[in-house]
Structure formats: C-alpha cells, structure tokens
C-alpha cells in the first residue's frame, strides 16, 4: 500500500515536471497507479477515482463557479478596486498581508476555507494591482489566516470533533486553539511576505498574470494610490461590499444556529437554506449583478460572467482529480496502515497525534478527515500518555495543517485562482508554508507539554 502511494506521487511529479503531460492527466494516472499497486482491483480503483472526483466537485464545483462569476463583476465594474483602496486607506499602507491574514483568521471560523478563498480572490487581485504587491504574497497571507482557524478553532468540524473525542470542553478548545494559532499565524505571514518577493506576479485586467522580477520601485506610494483612485469612476462602497459581506453573514448565521443546537423549526429551515455556501454565494452573485451591473447593459453583464466562468474549467478538473487521488488512498486503506505504524514509534507522546494527522493529510488531502483520524487513533491512549487532553486535541489539529499538496482541493483552488502553473512555485507556496506552520506548532506543543 505504502509503495503504491510513493510510486504514484513520484510518477505524477516526474510527468508534470519532465514531460508534456497535463497535471490533470498526471493526477489521474497517479491515482490509478496508487490503487493498483496498493492491491485494489482495476474495477475498484476506477470506481474510487470516479467517486473521489464527483464527491470533491460536489462540494467545491458550484461554489467555484458562482464565486468567479461574482468576482468577474466585482473586477470589471471597479468594485474590487474600490474595496482594495478602502481597505488600504483604513489599515495603512504596507500592512496589506497582515490585514488579509487577520481577515482570513476571523472569517474561517464560520466559513469553509475554500469558499472564503473564492469569495476574497477579487479583493486580493485588486489589492495587488492597486499597490503593486505580488498577488501571491497577498493571497497566501489570506489562505494562511483561513487555515489557522479552520483546523484549530471550533466550531469548524475538525477541531470540534477532536474536542469531543478527547472529552475537552468546547469553550476551552476555542481559547486554546485561538491562542496557539497566533505564533503559527505570525510565522505564516512572514513567509507570505518573503515569497511574494520571490514569486512576483501581478493580475492583469484581461484575467492573465504578469510575472517579472521584483523591484522595490514597483510598490506604489499612498500618494500614487490616491491619484490613481481619484482619476477613476468607481462604484460606491456599499454596493461594492454587499456581494462579499452578505454571503459571509448568511454562512455565519447558519454556523451559529448549528452550534447553538438548533435543529428544527421554520426559522432554522430558512437559516440553513440561505446560510448554505451555495445559496449564500448565489445571493452574493445576484447582489453583484443588480447592485453593480445595474448601470451596464444585460449583454455586457452576461459577457463578463461568461468570460469569468471559462477560466474555471481546468481548475475544476484538476481539483476533482486531486479528490480522486485522495479517495483512492482512503479506500485502499493506506491511511489505517500509516496510523497504526505511528502509534508504535518511540517518539514524544505529544507528537503522536500530530504525526498521525500529518500523515493522514498527506494520504487523504482533507484536514478535517486527518484531524478526525488522528483523534480517533490517539484518544484511547490519552490516559496512558498522561498528557493534557487539550494539548493532545490541538496536536491532532496542528498535524493536519501539514503537507497541503496534490490531493488537497484547497491546493488546486489556490493555484488556479492566482495563476500558479509551475509545480515548483506551487510547492513553494501552499506546501512550504504549511510545513512552516506545522514546525512552529511542534515547538509550541513541546514547550507547553513540559509546562502543563
């Protein structure tokens, strides 16, 4: 099983880097090789590939489609530039990565991280064009903020499940996750600022990305920004903000209702309907069409949305293929083999859940599944290990940050949205920063385990 996993990933990397094979085909071949060498029958391997592809797009495909249509309107009408300029003017020039990171840190508590990336992509692109900063550094800062709370702070499913399995009070889990995420967050933002100068990429009005070597003079001053913005006829702030804020509020209400224990009644039915990410984004897109596109002809609005959706086809295919690889690994039982092997290793007890979580993330791609698996395998050992259960629960969560790579849907959503096509650059962004974040988490856990 393990041989199948390693060979499948190795062959995929070779195909993408050394041949003309497209990433989509390479991922499917990697999934097939992993399954066949991992002792799955050809029929089972094909079924697992199809199921993984469909299940992944079931949760992300519609969201990506709605998000890029909304984003197209925000960009073409100037609303995204209005938001970017207001954002910069409020927080101060030079702090854009920190502001986006903090926004992601707060937003991902109620909102699924992949959805938030799609929602905020127009803002990241506009902020890059306005300031002259690389969209890669800005978007990665947002993604890191989203990832921190998505895997460490309830009521997102992963940390909530870990708290339940280790018998930890949810309130204590929230406080511990929020506090422990701060050093991890700081390290991630510093890395995002660094990589933004190494991968200097600016989005263009036509949807392409201009790549060049970073120079300090490319970054615009506040005076230059004001001059540029004053010369443009941009929409007002409220209609520019509504398509982003309204879906976030609706999703937040749904999360709060579930967390508060609501499960039936007319009010709950309405909240769960409008608060589902698909409906919330559909509402946001409608607000963009009528609030921002009202002064445009119908044909022009339709053209904007048609052009925006054209670019998502390959994003969806690659994202689905990543899900295929993850599902093959899950069905073949590789995750169970990895978990059982780690429990028997002579390592510090506090790192057992972390290593299991990290290996599950490598194997399965899903942070939530990685947390759940790590917690379920470690929880029966909690009394024997003699470590604070809150730390064990957080160890499961921190491990799931690691190794955002080829079978992670968020990896491909990020790369597709922000124009990262080279495998080397893809690994330097999402994969590398996930390892930095986990490394800081390991240091935290080792220190805290000695204190508590």
RAZI-V252518 format. One record per residue. N is the residue number from 0. RES is the residue in one small letter. BURIAL is + if it has 16 or more other C-alpha atoms within 10 Angstrom, else -. Layout:
# RAZI-V252518
n={N	N}
res={RES	RES}
burial={BURIAL	BURIAL}
This chain:
# RAZI-V252518
n={0	1	2	3	4	5	6	7	8	9	10	11	12	13	14	15	16	17	18	19	20	21	22	23	24	25	26	27	28	29	30	31	32	33	34	35	36	37	38	39	40	41	42	43	44	45	46	47	48	49	50	51	52	53	54	55	56	57	58	59	60	61	62	63	64	65	66	67	68	69	70	71	72	73	74	75	76	77	78	79	80	81	82	83	84	85	86	87	88	89	90	91	92	93	94	95	96	97	98	99	100	101	102	103	104	105	106	107	108	109	110	111	112	113	114	115	116	117	118	119	120	121	122	123	124	125	126	127	128	129	130	131	132	133	134	135	136	137	138	139	140	141	142	143	144	145	146	147	148	149	150	151	152	153	154	155	156	157	158	159	160	161	162	163	164	165	166	167	168	169	170	171	172	173	174	175	176	177	178	179	180	181	182	183	184	185	186	187	188	189	190	191	192	193	194	195	196	197	198	199	200	201	202	203	204	205	206	207	208	209	210	211	212	213	214	215	216	217	218	219	220	221	222	223	224	225	226	227	228	229	230	231	232	233	234	235	236	237	238	239	240	241	242	243	244	245	246	247	248	249	250	251	252	253	254	255	256	257	258	259	260	261	262	263	264	265	266	267	268	269	270	271	272	273	274	275	276	277	278	279	280	281	282	283	284	285	286	287	288	289	290	291	292	293	294	295	296	297	298	299	300	301	302	303	304	305	306	307	308	309	310	311	312	313	314	315	316	317	318	319	320	321	322	323	324	325	326	327	328	329	330	331	332	333	334	335	336	337	338	339	340	341	342	343	344	345	346	347	348	349	350	351	352	353	354	355	356	357	358	359	360	361	362	363	364	365	366	367	368	369	370	371	372	373	374	375	376	377	378	379	380	381	382	383	384	385	386	387	388	389	390	391	392	393	394	395	396	397	398	399	400	401	402	403	404	405	406	407	408	409	410	411	412	413	414	415	416	417	418	419	420	421	422	423	424	425	426	427	428	429	430	431	432	433	434	435	436	437	438	439	440	441	442	443	444	445	446	447	448	449	450	451}
res={x	x	x	x	x	x	x	x	x	x	x	x	x	x	x	x	x	x	x	x	x	x	x	x	x	x	x	x	x	x	x	x	x	x	x	x	x	x	x	x	x	x	x	x	x	x	x	x	x	x	x	x	x	x	x	x	x	x	x	x	x	x	x	x	x	x	x	x	x	x	x	x	x	x	x	x	x	x	x	x	x	x	x	x	x	x	x	x	x	x	x	x	x	x	x	x	x	x	x	x	x	x	x	x	x	x	x	x	x	x	x	x	x	x	x	x	x	x	x	x	x	x	x	x	x	x	x	x	x	x	x	x	x	x	x	x	x	x	x	x	x	x	x	x	x	x	x	x	x	x	x	x	x	x	x	x	x	x	x	x	x	x	x	x	x	x	x	x	x	x	x	x	x	x	x	x	x	x	x	x	x	x	x	x	x	x	x	x	x	x	x	x	x	x	x	x	x	x	x	x	x	x	x	x	x	x	x	x	x	x	x	x	x	x	x	x	x	x	x	x	x	x	x	x	x	x	x	x	x	x	x	x	x	x	x	x	x	x	x	x	x	x	x	x	x	x	x	x	x	x	x	x	x	x	x	x	x	x	x	x	x	x	x	x	x	x	x	x	x	x	x	x	x	x	x	x	x	x	x	x	x	x	x	x	x	x	x	x	x	x	x	x	x	x	x	x	x	x	x	x	x	x	x	x	x	x	x	x	x	x	x	x	x	x	x	x	x	x	x	x	x	x	x	x	x	x	x	x	x	x	x	x	x	x	x	x	x	x	x	x	x	x	x	x	x	x	x	x	x	x	x	x	x	x	x	x	x	x	x	x	x	x	x	x	x	x	x	x	x	x	x	x	x	x	x	x	x	x	x	x	x	x	x	x	x	x	x	x	x	x	x	x	x	x	x	x	x	x	x	x	x	x	x	x	x	x	x	x	x	x	x	x	x	x	x	x	x	x	x	x	x	x	x	x	x	x	x	x	x	x	x	x	x	x	x	x	x	x	x	x	x	x	x	x	x	x	x	x	x	x	x	x}
burial={+	+	-	+	+	-	-	+	+	-	+	+	+	-	+	+	-	-	-	-	-	-	+	+	+	+	+	+	+	+	+	+	+	+	+	+	+	+	-	+	-	-	-	+	+	+	-	+	+	+	+	+	+	+	-	+	+	-	-	+	+	+	+	+	+	+	+	+	+	+	+	+	+	+	+	+	+	+	+	+	+	+	+	+	+	-	+	+	-	-	-	-	-	-	-	+	+	+	+	+	+	+	+	+	+	-	+	+	+	+	+	+	+	+	+	+	+	+	+	+	+	+	+	+	+	+	+	+	+	+	+	+	+	+	+	+	+	+	+	+	+	+	+	+	+	+	+	+	+	+	+	+	+	+	+	+	+	+	+	+	+	+	+	-	+	+	-	+	-	+	-	-	+	+	-	+	+	+	-	+	+	+	-	+	+	+	+	+	+	-	+	+	+	-	+	+	+	+	+	+	+	+	+	-	-	-	-	-	+	-	-	-	-	+	-	-	-	-	+	+	-	+	-	-	+	-	-	-	-	-	-	-	-	+	+	-	-	-	+	+	+	+	+	+	-	+	+	+	+	+	+	+	+	+	+	-	+	-	-	-	-	-	-	-	-	-	-	+	-	-	+	+	+	+	+	+	+	+	+	+	+	+	+	+	+	+	+	+	+	-	+	+	+	-	-	-	-	-	-	-	+	-	-	+	+	-	-	+	+	-	-	+	-	-	+	+	+	+	+	+	+	+	+	+	+	+	+	+	+	+	+	+	-	+	+	+	-	+	+	-	-	+	+	-	-	-	-	-	+	+	+	+	+	+	+	+	+	+	+	+	+	+	+	+	+	+	+	+	+	+	+	+	+	+	+	+	+	+	+	-	-	+	-	-	+	-	+	+	+	+	+	+	+	+	+	+	+	+	+	+	+	+	+	+	+	+	+	+	+	+	+	+	+	+	+	+	+	+	+	+	-	-	-	-	+	+	+	-	+	+	+	+	+	+	+	+	+	+	+	+	+	+	-	+	+	-	-	-	-	-	-	-}
